[in-house]
Each structure stands twice: as structure tokens, then as C-alpha cells.
Amino acid sequence: MSKQQRGLGKGLSALFGDDAADLGHIRKPVGYINKEVVSEEQPQQGGSADVLLIPADLIEPNPFQPRMSFDQEALEELAESIRTLGLIQPITVRRKADGRYQIISGERRFRASRLAGMNMIPAYIRDTNDQGMLEMAIVENIQREDLDPIEVALSYQRLIEECSLTQEQMAARVGKKRASVTNYLRLLKLPAKIQHDLKVGLLSVGHAKVLLGVEDAKVQEYLCDLVIKEDLSVRQLEDKIKKLAKKEEGSEKPAQDLPDEYFKVLEIIGKYFENNISLKRTAAGKGTMTIHFSSDEEVSKFLKALEDSKF
């Protein structure tokens, strides 16, 4: 994280305090009212590129889940978010021979959803035996015009995680520039509240890209509220951030957009850390790269790749 970005986040927090706009009357839980419902009598066959609703009682944990314990306080916080905003990112499951479903990814989200009182869980159903068909289904789904930005980002993420595609390969499959794909994937790093607002159309992708330049999640949320409350344009949001930053840190120049070749660095290193990596660059060509890791295993895999020169 650059000195400028650190100062921006902390400075804005000090300026704003807890005086955020109350938009509870606008934000409603995300629904999946047009999604197919899976039941024991009518199980879903094969894989699906779309979100389906599955009775929670038919879903069971993966016995090979590496995480053995879940922080209860963190689960309660996530559950409260789900009660307010809904489950933004569906879980992924596979269908078992007995008609039940086993979690592939998203057990923490599943547990929090149960704590939140959800009886029907939004999920992608993965047929692990037919990767080619799944890839085609997801790519075809991305071409739809009615997808919201988060649905697009989640589809890109599935192509990477479940179909083993690089960002470059995926960009070619969907006919997009790699920089565009990377920008969509970055949306999934935003707080749940902002992902919700993107999903339901309260916030534009342009606004979200600007908010990604602010490190402090609380500040991101406050600015998001401000955009909605005051109907700010992207340019007005940029100007507001610049003015507030100048009050705290003087006249430092804002971070610059990355050249296209920098996205290759994000892709190569990011795959070892579930894309939890950020790179910031000034107009002078200086900058910082920040990597967030969730376990020692991620670091070990990365170091082994360095030793084996797999870049």
C-alpha cells in the first residue's frame, strides 16, 4: 500500500467519523425470485452457469474442507450482512448420488446464511466430470445482456477457479480485453454493501472503480452512500476524494491507471493468492504492490513456484 493511499484511507475516516448516510430504506436483500428451485423430487442434472435455489437441508459440508474451525464472531457479522443485503456471492456445490448436495466452495457463506435464517440457499451446481460443458455454459451465460456487474465478475471467477483458465485465456473466450476482466474481478474485493449496490443498480461500475482506489473499507462504504444520497457522477466522486485527500495530505498526485502490461503481473502472482493482490503506480513510474494471503500454504506454494521458476 502506498503512503498516499494509506493517508487517504485514514484521513477520510477521521473526517467522516461514523456520520454515514442512512440508506436502509433503499437497500433491500438481494433476491433470486426468477431462479429455478431445486428439490429432492426434481434435482438439477449436470452443471449450471446460473444461480439455483437449493433447500438448505439438502446441502452438506465437504468432509475435505481444510478449514476445521470458523470464527463465530466473524460468522455472526457475515450473517447480519446477509440478513440486510442477502447472499451476494452464491456457494458452489456438486450433486451426490443420493440426491443431496455437497459444498465445493463457500462453506463459510453457507454457515452464515443458516445463522441468518435462510432456508433456500443460492448456489451454482457443478458437474465435476464435464469441465468443457461447464466452460461453454458459463461463457454463453456471460454473453447475456441482463447480467449485473457482480454476476459478470462471479462468472469470470468461476472460469478461473473451476475451468482452470488464465485471465488471458478467459479474456479471449469472452471477447474482452484482459484489463477489463481484471477490473471486473476486482469488484469482488469491495465490501458486501457496495457489491449489493452494484448488483441492484444503485451504483455504476465507474463509481466502483473509483472506490477501489480507496483502501479503507469503511470509507468506501461512506463514499458509496454519498454517491447514492447526492446522486454524484463519477467525476464528482473523484473530485470529492481529491479534495478530501488534499485536506489531509497536501497536494500529492493521485494514483495513475496501470499500463496494460502491469495486468500480467497481477495475473501471474495473483493466481497464487486468489487474486488478493493490488498494484499502484504513480505518473513517475513508482509504486507499490500489496499481497494479501489467507494461509501459510499460499505463501509456500508461491515460494516453491519461485524456486522452480514457474513464471
JOBELNOR-V510294 format. One record per helix or strand of 3 or more residues. SS is the DSSP state (helix for helix, strand for strand). FROM is the first residue (numbers start at 1). LEN is the number of residues. Records with the same first field share a line. If there is no record, write none. Layout:
SS: FROM-LEN + FROM-LEN
This chain:
helix: 3-14 + 56-3 + 72-14 + 107-9 + 131-12 + 149-13 + 167-8 + 178-12 + 192-8 + 205-7 + 217-14 + 234-16 + 262-9 + 296-12
strand: 52-4 + 91-5 + 101-5 + 120-6 + 277-5 + 287-5
